[in-house]
Amino acid sequence: MNYEQKLRELVAADERLVVMTAENRAAIRNLPQELGDRFIDTGITEQTMVGAAAGLALRGRIPVLHALAAFLTMRAFEFVRTDAGIPRLPVKLVGGVPGFLSDGNGPTHQAIEDVSLMRGIPGMQVFCPADEADLVLGLPAFLKSPAPVYIRHIGRPAVTEHRPDFEIGKAEVLSQGEDLTIATYGFMVGECLQAASLLRDKGWSVRLLNMRSLKPVDQAALLSAVRETRLVVTVEDHFLSGGLYTVLAETCLRHQVSAPVLPFALSERWFKPGRLEDLMYYEGFTAAQIAGKIHARMNSLHGQRSGRKPANGVLAAKS
């Protein structure tokens, strides 16, 4: 079942659900004729769409909004913050082509600060699924949530088989490991699955976490990674500031723990647009490049593959 089919099923089961778009129908192109007046296209007016959605939510509806992630989270940010965030209305924001998925588009269309913006709004929940199967799995829970929600829409085929027991605020453990932990979300889960396989071929025991719920986040999973493995790696198609690396840092500071950390993220610049496979290589985010840097860092940490993690590590950010 794809996203459109799941959304259709949920709308049919709950008369409060209303589907909206700012002339961005790629993921929902078959719904207008089926939903009638429960489908609203406001045109290229993200701000108007969010304001109208807030009005519908005040009247008992649950609006599910669709627009390009860059414009939904940036152009309409004040409306999301003020109209949906402050009153904590159940407005659901579905952002298309986030992160590297905007590939050939330049900085104006790159949503690589969207997680930071959305998680900064009090009460907002943030869902970043690994693939369409993961999106479909978590969609019912987030639509039922009374909170406003930002969803990083991803329509790619399944990169792995997901456990059926989805829970908001819980990470999905894709593999257990004792040497190092890779924590990631969204589009980068696929690359990290391959990177983990390459690292296992080199003899490392790899824990892989799909941190699909970034707010609320699974602090227990992150703390276990810090305490039980020798290196924590964060991988995200997002700026270093405000994303998963920041979530990890906040969690460690809150609980007064530390660890060696290796982040893969964009720092102080937007990515160079191009074909997806080309930009991934250029920016250093392919599975082979990720595995290579992790392997080098693990060797530099202790000079050998055995031994326990030191009781007191150092929180170090270096890509």
Secondary structure, 3 states (H helix, E strand, C coil): CCHHHHHHHHHHHCCCEEEEECCCCCCCCCCHHHHHHHEEECCCCHHHHHHHHHHHHHCCCEEEEEEEHHHHHHHCHHHHHHHHHCCCCCCEEEEECCHHHHCCCCHHHCCCCHHHHHHCCCCCEEECCCCHHHHHHHHHHHHHCCCCEEEECCCCCCCCCCCCCCCCCCCEEEECCCCEEEEECCCHHHHHHHHHHHHHHCCCCEEEEECCEEECCCHHHHHHHHHHCCEEEEEEEEECCCCHHHHHHHHHHHHCCCCEEEEEEECCCCCCCCCHHHHHHHHCCCHHHHHHHHHHHHHHHHCCCCCCCCCCCCCEECC
